[in-house]
Amino acid sequence: MSEQQSQQPELHSNGASGKEYRNGDTPRPRARAAGPVKGFSPRFAQIVGWGYHVPEKIITNFDLEQIVDTQDEWIRSRTGIEERHVAASPAETTATLGIQAARAALEVADIPPSKVDLIICATSSPEHIFPSTASIIQDGLGAVNAGAFDLSAACSGFVYGLSMARGHILAGDAEYVLVIGAETLSRIVDWTDRATCVLFGDGAGAVLMAASDVPGGVTASVLGSDGSGADLLTVPAGGSAMPTSLETVSSGGHYIKMDGTAVFRFATRVMAEATRQVLDRAGLSVDDVDLVIPHQANVRIIQNSVLKQLKIPGEKVFVNLQKYGNTSTASIPIALCEAIEAGKIQPGNNLVFVGFGAGLTWAACAIKWSVPVSRPETTWWRNTQRQAVYQAAAARSMWKRAIRRVYSQFPAESRWGGRKEEGEVG
């Protein structure tokens, strides 16, 4: 067996019988223990698939010069951003971007959607207040056995999601968990506000986490919050505190508002602190780190925290915000995918993901990368199979919607055998 093959984690079936069950059907067998219990192997949460997707439309700093009073040199010198991708088509939404990223992650892992147990979508720009964007993604993937929920921790959300996924896997509650960071921040940016419109972009990134007997994966995490700074980075209107009204719309209350100076000070401090804490929990030193993938918000924040305070050399810190801007929850998974493509990650590497965001929140996780980074060979037949799965998912969704519409036309008495269900009208 080659060294690369030996690194591939052993993945487990959904139960002892290997059968798969749909939601609401027969329960799965007793979960495996998470710790070193007699008769059980240790359990680890590995990243086995990754993918990202960004809109085609690009807005450069020079384009922004035509919209607001700003300059390319000013933006680059203060943020490091040169361009950003923007969802220009109404058909591009947070969910559609997330679906594309998730499909790419499943393709890398060569795992069908039916094997996914849970979908966590971290987002600051969901499709709706409810239902969750994760549920829409679940339907689009045809992940018929998966639970789904959204996670709101702003730009820290993806790392929060990794921690949640790790917990479910180590507890034995899930074998495969999709963690997605997806955003269409351009829809909630005031394009007349030069303090914020130059910063944000759209995109989605996803990873598939899997239970494995191979040591490594996500080994430690740190999550934090300081709600006293909730007003420093916020979308004020649209929630229960400030419901939508003519006044909130006319005053721009549904756009991102930010105290840039306060957020900068908070971020430069907490990024370094969180990195130290997670390395301590993982039993590692700064010198043990092979690559840091920070939240891609501002190059000066990265320089003043990870590089200067932690003394980590630039070649060990991956930065790609010049191409995408701040994509919030999507920034770390997009950067992870590009770091893999650039050959920056190999089996055995120690990685740190660290981010900060509105809330105020922060999060970091330590990862022992233990799987091959080469993409599996794909054939026309395998691609055809995948497309058939997604087409079947779309057909299934349309069929279920049609059945509900037809069913709703029948009187309540005929639906319930002459009885009216509680809450039924008519």
Secondary structure, 3 states (H helix, E strand, C coil): CCHHHHHCCCECCCCCCCCCCCCCCCCCCCCCCCCCCCCCCCCEEEEEEEEEECCCCEEEHHHHHCCCCCCHHHHHHHHCCCEEECCCCCCCCHHHHHHHHHHHHHHHHCCCHHHCCEEEEECCCCCCCCCCHHHHHHHHHCCCCCEEEEECCHHHHHHHHHHHHHHHHHCCCCCEEEEEEEEEHHHHCCCCCCCCCCCECEEEEEEEEEEECCCCEEEEEEEEECHHHHHHEECCCCCCCCCCCHHHHHCCCCCCEECHHHHHHHHHHHHHHHHHHHHHHHCCCHHHCCEEEECCCCHHHHHHHHHCCCCCCHHHECCCHHHHCECHHHHHHHHHHHHHHCCCCCCCCEEEEEEEECCCEEEEEEEECCCCCCCCCCCHHHHHHHHHHHHHHHHHHHHHHHHHHHHCCCCHHHHCCCCCCCCCCC
